[in-house]
Amino acid sequence: MFRLLPGQEKNNLFDNLATALARTSAPTMLRQLALFDRADAAYGAGVRRALVARGALDAAQ
């Protein structure tokens, strides 16, 4: 389903997920990012970028 979304909808998804994940513990956040990466590399990367933009994740992770 993710791959069928238009670009802006993907960005909205990344932002919404990052908002929720930013309130979780680091182990939970990293575990969820690993699952997103397994589903689709662009999915994980997009959520990761949104988390970094919020300061919730170090860019090196």
Secondary structure, DSSP 8 states (H G I E B T S, - for coil): -GGGS-HHHHHHHHHHHHHHHTTS-HHHHHHHHHHHHHH-HHHHHHHHHHHHHTTSS-TT-
